[in-house]
Amino acid sequence: MRIFENADFSFIYRRRIGYIISGVLLLASVASLVLKGLELGIDFKGGMEFVIETDQPLDPTKVRAELSSVLSTTPEVKTFGQNGLLIRTLHEGEITEVVRSIVGGIEAAFPGVGLSVEKTDIVGPRFAEDLKRGAIYSIFGGLLVIFVYILIRFEWTYAVGAVTALFHDVILTLGLFSLLSGILPFSLQIDQSIIAAFLTIVGYSLNDTVVVFDRIREYSGIFKSEKLEAVVNKSINSTLSRTVVTSSTTLLVVLVLFIFGGEVLRGFAFALIIGVLVGTYSSIFVASPIIVELKLRNSGSRK
């Protein structure tokens, strides 16, 4: 994009504005996570799972909409095989009663459809707790590996900046899921697909951050006589075109997934949209300024 070829924005010199914006958003996110919490799906809360086989294919989105009025909660409905449906719900009660409600709801909404219940299962709280623990370990384990990787490739100030930016991205995305749950017209339940989205966000944000870090290291060797703030600011501006193009094309693909991917994928796509936006922001206004702050605190040679 030619508009950013000779960019000269004062990102680093105005970094305190970024601190204020991030601080307010983080406080709101943490407050919502503590006071309101997250809407956990069956993977992390426990519930019931059914496989329904029909004699003709049914639209999972329509089935989901019909069953929402029959059950006490909105179920998760996916295609299963050729003419099967995988239905998962947090509905409480006897499993036989839930099966009758699901079968009755489908038969009433789709007259003439023959169906049979192929499988019923209960996801217990212990299994859900194991999944929750595994999800937490996977995220924090990934952050630890990233810290070590950046530490080896660059130095400790870069590692702290990268991991702080990643924490920033995940907390803000989780906070938005908490704040907007029940407000947006689609489900924001936290399930395994959303955890996969968070790990994707971490990878995307890291990739963008490393590109900026590489340019900072390169320019630090070229512009040795300039102040640190000027070198870092010049590095961000020189990679701005690449950052904008990458973010724009990624957002375009994810928006298509969000609009046309169906109800089941909407929460996943929404997490990626937020992650791309927040990840692009954090590589400029969080990761890079932290390097400046740490280096200025530990060395007076370039103040």
Secondary structure, DSSP 8 states (H G I E B T S, - for coil): -GGGTT----TTTTHHHHHHHHHHHHHHHHHHHHHT---B-HHHH-EEEEEEEESS---HHHHHHHHHHHSSS--EEEEETTTEEEEEE---S-HHHHHHHHHHHHHHHSTT--EEEEEEEEE-HHHHHHHHHHHHHHHHHHHHHHHHHHHHHS-HHHHHHHHHHHHHHHHHHHHHHHHHTTTSSS---B-HHHHHHHHHHHHHHHHHHHHHHHHHHHHHHH-TTS-HHHHHHHHHHHTHHHHHHHHHHHHHHHHHHHHHS-HHHHHHHHHHHHHHHHHHHHIIIIIHHHHHHHHHHH--TT-
